[in-house]
């Protein structure tokens, strides 16, 4: 396991005060990340409660603390990033900007994380708005959905920008060569959708360097029909939470069906390994959360209700992206495409 205090080891900056179950579950997740995955972590937040939480795990000597006495509440919006310049998420972003951390992880207010990230880390050249990208567990390769909640209202040109960000992320993080792009709307025909989607379809169809596959509908989200699904943040967030709710409902119903008879229970027992693997593949906590693309730094947004397992998975994802140099590779992709300067 790496020594998190050793020189030359750049840790993950974990916002310990963000999330519904902060700081206890955040600290527990940090301990898991360090002990089970060998990922160096530094906790950012109020020193006393963090020291108390670390002592419960016997981890006070393993995980450093960076003081930040302010914190963004879960119900605070984007303006809170200006009102609280020394919040835990702001300090975490500052550590990345200064080079003292390789990535930020937070389960805090999405609006607050996005606004603070934009303010502290700035956008990459040519990027007007960052986008939240979520990896959907499709087969044979994962599918990237963006935007999943950073921008409720956008212009058609911004959806083209999201397509470039998603394509770059798919190539850099998932090693998908020439990813296929789909535009989420209410019908597969080019004329289906509102003014935003229709104009975005025209622009995407005329954009060199993108493999635009056309429109896709909601029932295509988990089919793997495309590698990148582009939409505005309002629609993307609704779609994502609908999928999460549907998965929870399906597994709850499956459990009830298995209990109904001895034969069903026996069948469930025989399929236990496969059912567990399916549940693991569809469990949001396993995938580590969403990535805020388009900034000069790696930012992973964990689910607000994340427990220790989800926080640990978010740290693993952040460390992987930092090790892969995804931010730099996205910048190279955008520069090579030359599209930011002509469209955005």
Secondary structure, DSSP 4 states (H G I P E B T S, - for coil): ---TTSTT-PEEEEETT-STTTTHHHHHHHHHHHHHH---EEEEE-HHHHHHHHHHTT-TTTSEEEE--B---TT--TTHHHH-TTBHHHHHHHHHHHTSEEEEEE-S-HHHHHHHHHHHH-BPTT-SS-EEEEEE--SSS-EEEE-SSS-SS--HHHHHHHHHHHHHHHHHHS--TT-EEEEESS-SSTT-S-HHHHHHHHHHHT-TT-EEEEEE-GGGTTTTS-SEEE--HHHHHHHHHHHHHHHHHHHHHHHHHHHS-HHHHHHHHHTHHHHHHHHHHH-HHHHT-EEEETBSSEEEE--TT--HHHHHHHHHHHHHHHHHTHHHHHHHHHHHH--HHHH-
